[in-house]
Amino acid sequence: MHHFSYHGSALHCEDVDLAGVARLYGTPTYVYSATTIADNVTRLQRSFRELDVQVCYAMKANSSLALLRHFANLGTSFDLVSGGEIRRVLAAGSEVKASVFAGVGKSEAEIELALKNEVFSFHVESEPELARINYVAGRLGVKAPIAIRINPNVDAKTHAKITTGKSDNKFGIPLAVAASAYEAASKLPHIRVAGIQMHIGSQLTTIGPFTEAVKKVVPVVAQLQADYGLEYFSIGGGIGIIYEDALASGDQAWWDAFPAAERPITPEAYGAALTPLLKDLGLKIMLEPGRFLVGNAGVMLSRVEYLKRGAQKNFLVIDAAMNDLARPAMYDAYHEVVPLQRDTSRAAMTADIVGPICESGDCFAKDREIQSVGEGELVAFMSAGAYGYTMSSRYNTRGTAAEVLVQGSSFELINARETFEQMIANEKIPAFLA
Ligand code: LLP
């Protein structure tokens, strides 16, 4: 469910005409729906209402300051992965006291920043990291709360680059050595054992791997709780979203048309499957969703530069590129592309949708059938709210896109398009070349 739909022939985000947004701020521009995000948070929280649950939004999915403030207002905390992300939460006027700090390569400076801001817990990925956290906490005269990330060795059946719970991934420690790792942690003077964590991958489209992993880890959690008095169990993130039928999935009727057993993953089904497995632990349960909360709440708007009719193929050359939305080039990811002005009287066309960057990988879709559109017309990439803007780069000296937030009939620019001057601001020509 989301709030992008046609009002007549014009694609809207909530009550705002997206063509008007593109006219005001140019393209490419990301547009987010605040109401969709609020609905997603509420649905997830409700789905776990029988448990003491804390939603830690994985802000790597979208770390815009405006969205962070929105999440803080909705009562979520954050799953953080760098000093930069900690500073973003603070810059958004929030705090990290209920947030967790994850990642395999935490530096001393990042650990210190997290401790000084009283982070709720560190999600530890290795023994050397544990030793470093103990050392930094000792230097500051505090005890660092930690959870060790367990790798349950479950196949999440998702893209190889975003699966994390198999034993050949760099993440976490094997289940078999959990007991000894916790024993070692409990002996460190500046460490307080607070919880346990796992995360098996991203964009999971079925519940099976989640229940398999939780079932595998729960007995170990129960034992560790008995031995060390844990406060919480974080089951990570990873709930998948709809990419292929993204626009249609805004409508409840689209979901209702599936027989229950074949319905794509929903937060309700996720909560219903996991609650009975987790209830008896009596622990606080943490969730770390990123994509599910923001993915379907954002689109990327782009303008057609040229329709190039080739001998074999048509190429729709647009003004957005792989530097703006890296997912298709990086993971062969599918994003639905729809016209901002729907015109059912027009014939469909088949084209490769490509950006202006000088490499063949700058391709958003191959042989895609879409309504015929031509120069100057606008399109939207659906399900672009997660891992869109945050993964953008400046390749080909293209500044980062603008971002706009919509709520009802209000909208505001929340991040201006990067200028050429900003792009080169830190560069200089050395004296020996002058
Ligand atoms: N927790 C941990 C420890 C993670 O590593 C991640 C994502 C999450 C939570 C949030 O996962 P989510 O709920 O968003 O699936 N750039 C890729 C996705 C990379 C995910 C990395 N870790 C993409 O565009 O598909």
Residues whose N, C-alpha, C, O or C-beta is under 5 A from the ligand:
A	BS01	LLP	A58 A61 A102 I162 H199 G201 S202 Q203 G236 G237 G238 I239 E288 P289 G290 R291 F292 R327 Y387
